[in-house]
Amino acid sequence: MSIGGTRLGRGGQLVLAAGIWLAALAATANAQFFGSTQGPDSFTLRPPRDVPSVPPAPTQSFIPPSGNVAPKGPLLQSLPAAANPAHAAPTAPSVPAGQGVLAVSARFGHDLPAINGGLHWRVYRTEPNGLPRLVKEEKGAAPSFVLPPGAYVVSAGFGLASVTKAVQVRAEAMKDVFEIPAGGLRIEGRVGDARIPQGQISFDLYKGSQFEPGDKRPIASAIMTGDIVLLPEGAYHIVSNYGDANATVRSDIRVEVGKLTDATINHHAAIITLKLVNERGGEARADTQWSVLTPGGDVVKESIGAFPRVILAEGEYRAIARNDNKTYESEFRVVNGVDREVEVIAR
């Protein structure tokens, strides 16, 4: 299990890697399913449970793959707790005369458990020109900042959730608790009873329901199976992409405070291998150009090769093969979960 490294927006980059430990809540939350464009059996939402405890991890660098326009979901790697000094027992900082100490911590909400990992703290002070300047930064669960007295802005980040608060530091010890109403989301894809292997499927996440108007840019993209995305409480929708053709499912979910929501996206699709042969069961011709079309003539996928593989949604298709300045074609049907070869006869 992992919680993913993230790049936020088109410019700035946030690299987050630490262990998480979200304490258990007493009440059981009820998940809400708002709808799917693929029918009632295309989406399964298991009841949310408390986000599991995992050993905290050392800080690691995560660099998104090149070419990603949208941010990837926030990830955290779980490793032995001893490897992460950020989660060791805190020691009282030495305080120079005239300085103040600001001790901060976070929880999911009033009378809710503390957040004991995965936090990113930033302390800003306003310059005379009115611009904020970063003066302190920590990734511990409950750090203490030694600061000159004055006005500061403190930001607590937890995955894609964050809270910012103005704080007045005095020449004394102070404590402040930040409330971050957030939860976790973990997604997997299936075809029938078979889990889709990691690397063949990815998920994009959007704010709000798929049926709501407004901004449709993803808040997290290329989320992998098993990643835990940390999010503010609220409604979201998932776009699940199985392969790179037309096997896409959209589903609405709701993230609840302090809970891990497990969502299973059920695809109706299959893996098709295309072959251009002189006769049934014959050897495939190399350097063949392929186009897969819908019955209406829309191009679904184009490729080149002797054995191209394409993941297609259930339905009717037409394969067109071009080889040695000649064109051949054949119609075929994709049946849910039935991976097979489709031969086009060169005649």
Helices and strands as residue ranges (DSSP letters): E 43-50, G 81-83, G 85-87, E 100-107, E 119-126, E 132-138, E 144-147, E 150-158, E 161-169, E 173-179, E 182-191, E 194-195, E 201-207, E 220-223, E 228-232, E 234-242, E 247-255, E 259-266, E 269-277, E 289-293, E 299-304, E 309-313, E 315-323, E 326-334, E 340-345
